[in-house]
Amino acid sequence: MAELPFNGLRVLDFTHVLAGPYSTRILGDLGADVVKIMSEARHGPDGGTSSPYHAMWNRSKRVLQLDMTQPDARLICADLCNEADIVIDNFSPGVLDRWGIGYQVTAIENPSVIYIQMSGMGDSGPWSSYVSFAPTVHALAGLTYLTGVPGREDIGIGFSYNDHQSGLHGTVALLAALIERRKSGLGQRIELSQFEVGTTFNAPALLDFFANESITGPSGNELPFDQAAPHNCYPCLGTDRWIAIAIMSDDQWTRLIEKMGTPDWATGPSLAHVTGRLKNQTFIDQRISEWTQSRIAEDLMTLLQSNGVPAGVVQTGEDLVDNDPQLASSNFIFEYANEHPTLGKISGDRLPLHFEGTLIDKYSRPEIFGESNRQILKDWLDMTDDDINSNIQSGLIR
């Protein structure tokens, strides 16, 4: 089997919660040696290595305990930075600089190093010091407003959508910097603002304002810039079971009503074209709901899709893990070969990429404190057992 794409790449990881850990999880899955700096005393808001939340986003990494409140621990960390290809953090701006391990210092000894700083607001501007989590970034970036429903602009996305997107942007930025390093031999510092990442997903709304001075509002399940009807979620048989149906053409509308038995209400010329259906959306949604609510969601999806009608079950987490035949066919959900020391048997989601020449089918489970301290210091710094024991006894490693 061919080597993984990032075998030999050393990544020093100062990230926490989701955006940064998601980026480094991808790098680790692809073969990079990701060393995550943590402290059992101050492990951050994601709960430490025995937290299921931490376990979800921190597989394919090794954990090194360093008490960064101590100056000597920062000296060890400086040595690690000098051996790293990539240093990544999503602290507020300036934390690594205050520890004496910022890019400007490290690049003197390690000019090929790449730093990426993934703060909430970026490292300059009036909001750069703001504490940022997904709900606040979503709100400021306009995502909460635009993804609500009319009359309930406070609903928003809910889940940490922008954290995932920031993690992906961070990974792409690192790939670009690695390509540039091949040409010049030099690293660089990258600044990523998670707020700006979120704002880019409002591009159609921004364009509408620039061109028409029109303020796009929340539209729920309707499409604000495309003509599509019906385009909604409809109740099915059972408790809280739903199906999404998205009719994008008049031909798909014809196919839908054929599967509905060509009811009289649907066959008039006023509904034959999308312009007429848009004027009668509430009426159409009511009639479709009457039809779907006596049907099993999965069976209905199969029926409609077999006739070229876009439809999808609104799935729950249980559906995805236990009932989804598509994910089962690709072994997307897997169980780690080795049990987690505190969580027991745990499962994960496979990297959603397939490389023709490289099989990525093994993932190292998330580590707990203490598993790799010695081996990391030996691998990266050639530290002796006596030196490691001394650092443990002095409390630098804990």
Secondary structure, DSSP 8 states (H G I E B T S, - for coil): ----TTTT-EEEEE--TTHHHHHHHHHHHTT-EEEEEE-SSS--TT--TTSHHHHHH--S-EEEE--TTSHHHHHHHHHHHHH-SEEEE-SSTTHHHHTT-SHHHHHHH-TT-EEEE--SS-SSSTTTT----HHHHHHHHTHHHHTSBTTBTT----S-HHHHHHHHHHHHHHHHHHHHHHHHS---EEE--HHHHHHHTTHHHHHHHHHH-------TTS-SSS--SSEEEEE-SSTT-EEEEE--SHHHHHHHHHHTT--GGG-SGGGSSHHHHHHTHHHHHHHHHHHHTTS-HHHHHHHHHTTT--EEE---HHIIIII-HHHHHTT-EEE-SS-BTTTBS-EEE--S--BTTB----------TTSSHHHHHHHHH---HHHHHHHHHTTS--
